[in-house]
Structures are given as structure tokens and as C-alpha cells.
Amino acid sequence: MKIIFLSDIHGVPSALEAALAAADTLEYDRIVLLGDLLYHGPRNGVPNFYDPVRTAQILNSRKDKIIAVRGNCDAEVDQMMFEFPMMSDYAIVDAGNEVFFCTHGHLWNERCLPPIGMGSVLVHGHTHIPESKRLAPSLALFNPGSVSLPKGGSSRSFGYYDGHELKTFAV
């Protein structure tokens, strides 16, 4: 299974469209959304080109490929905008060669590990900074960064699992 990982879209359709255009040049079976889909949150300010309605329309057009989890800026009212479930705190995705524990990162992260077995990958967003590292010999962490509001000097980015390897792509 090949997977695109998108996180922290925060209601910016132009950034989402750019990430999806880049992702469409790759082969993938699923899109995993790691939360913070529509609202920008009180600490971020209103991003340029903020349009949560358009963002929801773009995502709904790909609903058959989407697995989504809730971020700390996502609310129950956001679910009304989507034609796919997005209110779970995590999703486990078995990609054959890897098992991914997908979450936003505000509840489960490297300081508060979820109850997952070794041989897994903890995938989360939340920090808006891409990261890939080993937490233990058989436990990895992967953060694709933010589609719309990068932090820490990083670029807008998304993640990709090609069936063997995790990569981050700048948008």
C-alpha cells in the first residue's frame, strides 16, 4: 500500500491543492489526514487565503481514498462539512510492510507513546515541522510537517510512503 500523509491544512485550499497536485504525480492508494483540517486555531492567526468551505469541498472530492483523524483544532461541527469520518483520535493503518499508528500529535507523541507494539510507526503532525527518526530499534516516528503553516524554518510539506520507505516532499 502506498500512502500520502497530509497534516495541518488549517483551511487553506491553495496550499492543499498544491500538495495534492504534487501527490498526484506519485502513485498512492490512500490519503491519511492527520488533523487540523479546517480551523486555524487561536494561536496561528488567520492564514492567507483561508477558506474552510473550499477546503472541505476539495477533500470531499477524494473521500473514497481518505482516512482521517481529529486534530486539536478540529471540532464536532467540522464533521458536518465532511463526507468521511474525521473525529477519531487515531487510526491504525496496516500497509503490509509497516503498521502505522496515525494521530494528530497533541495526545499521542514521542513523549506520550500510544499503546502500540514494536515494529510500528507513530505518524503525527501537530508541530508543523517535518521529522523522521527512530524512537527504538523497531519503533519509528514520522511527521510530514504542515501543508499550510510550516514552522521552525521548514517548508510546506507532505509525507509519502512508497510501500517501503517514508519520505517528506516540500510543496
C-alpha positions, 0 to 999 in steps of 0.5 A, spaced: 500 500 500 502 506 498 500 512 502 500 520 502 500 523 509 497 530 509 497 534 516 495 541 518 491 544 512 488 549 517 483 551 511 487 553 506 485 550 499 491 553 495 496 550 499 492 543 499 491 543 492 498 544 491 500 538 495 495 534 492 497 536 485 504 534 487 501 527 490 498 526 484 504 525 480 506 519 485 502 513 485 498 512 492 492 508 494 490 512 500 490 519 503 491 519 511 489 526 514 492 527 520 488 533 523 487 540 523 483 540 517 479 546 517 480 551 523 486 555 524 486 555 531 487 561 536 494 561 536 496 561 528 492 567 526 488 567 520 492 564 514 492 567 507 487 565 503 483 561 508 477 558 506 474 552 510 468 551 505 473 550 499 477 546 503 472 541 505 469 541 498 476 539 495 477 533 500 470 531 499 472 530 492 477 524 494 473 521 500 473 514 497 481 514 498 481 518 505 482 516 512 482 521 517 483 523 524 481 529 529 486 534 530 486 539 536 483 544 532 478 540 529 471 540 532 464 536 532 461 541 527 467 540 522 464 533 521 458 536 518 462 539 512 465 532 511 463 526 507 468 521 511 469 520 518 474 525 521 473 525 529 477 519 531 483 520 535 487 515 531 487 510 526 491 504 525 493 503 518 496 496 516 500 497 509 503 490 509 510 492 510 509 497 516 503 498 521 502 505 522 499 508 528 496 515 525 494 521 530 494 528 530 500 529 535 497 533 541 495 526 545 499 521 542 507 523 541 514 521 542 513 523 549 506 520 550 507 513 546 500 510 544 499 503 546 502 500 540 507 494 539 514 494 536 515 494 529 510 500 528 510 507 526 507 513 530 505 518 524 503 525 527 503 532 525 501 537 530 508 541 530 508 543 523 515 541 522 517 535 518 521 529 522 523 522 521 527 518 526 527 512 530 524 512 537 527 504 538 530 499 534 523 497 531 519 503 533 519 509 528 516 516 528 514 520 522 511 527 521 510 530 514 510 537 517 504 542 515 501 543 508 499 550 510 503 553 516 510 550 516 514 552 522 521 552 525 524 554 518 521 548 514 517 548 508 510 546 506 510 539 506 507 532 505 509 525 507 509 519 502 510 512 503 512 508 497 510 501 500 517 501 503 520 507 505 517 514 508 519 520 505 517 528 506 516 532 499 516 540 500 510 543 496 
